[in-house]
């Protein structure tokens, strides 16, 4: 479809379509959820433009795992790694969740049959991202999830707001706050790239909440001549101090600068690489100054619950900027692909299923209305 077309010119509207497909069979430990709202993440863009690889390869490999996973190996891919909705039905062995409960879902899919994942579920050899490396994701009227992906919907948020944190909030929590990531402490200076986007918006909130000083950047440069000027500007903002932790996710366009400006003994945490996966940096600034690069990918079960709990308590807020109807999912993916949005652009389902829904805690919402709507219309 996109042979010979440069990445930025690939149009997700050509590959993403809305149509009826059969509901999958409900298996043990699984749940069907009526999706009230979902979200566009960069992994949906990657799926839609078949980069760096086609996700149909993920579905084929997952389908070889067992008779149950064969359901995922289909000639279509129902994408989407976020949702807020209502439990419709549960499979055998599900005890915690019942039909009618309002939920959100994190996107970690694991089997946990090997010992590796029992200390950190992200280390499970069969760890996958639901709706990207598995089928039946959240950009649908009904989604299939493992029941251990479900978490309570925050009572003070609309469906669209509740669907918006998911993937990026949990990812930011692990990458910056968790001991598996940056292990941020009070007083740290944190350089946050793409601070007005989904990941960066949550990283900025975690830095402020945790007593750190966020240095937020949207411009990008990979020019070594600019690194010294960039470092000097950072010291102007921090009172003469260098960066303790870099929150890295653009990748190719920023990584050299990130390594350069980090203090001696500091940490660069990295995920995603939305501007390119092949990173370049001057290793002298890493090796001779004892800096560390820590890779981070989504979050384990515990980290996901902690991140969602902070949303529910009003400590961290959604970064919702606009919503789309389900029929506009291709346009929403294109907007994310071209970075023509601020915060986390979401889409809403059509008709009575969309909209604000029933707010269980309007008093709490009134308290945080300004923070919740910070990115609206931007």
Buried (B, 14 or more C-beta within 10 A) or exposed (E): EBEEEEEEEBBBBBBBEBEEEEEBEBBEBBBBBBBBBBBBBBBBBBBBBBBEEBBBEBBEBBBEBEEBBEBBBBEEBBBBBBBBBBBBBBBEEBEEBEEEBBBBBBBBBBBBEEEBBEEBBBBBEBBBBBBBBBBBBBBBBBBBBBBBBBBBBBBBBBBBBBBBBBBBBBBBBBBBBBEBBBBBEEEBBBBBBBBBBBBBBBBBBBBEEBEBBBBBBBEBBBEEEBBEEBBEBBBEEBEEBBBBBBBBBBBBBBBBBBBBBBBEEBBBBBBBBBBBEEBEBEEEBBEEBEBEBBEBBBBBBEBBBBBBBBBBEBEBBBBBBBBBBBEBBBBBBBBBBEBEBBBBBBBBBEEEBBBEBEBEBEEBBEEBEEEBBBBBEE
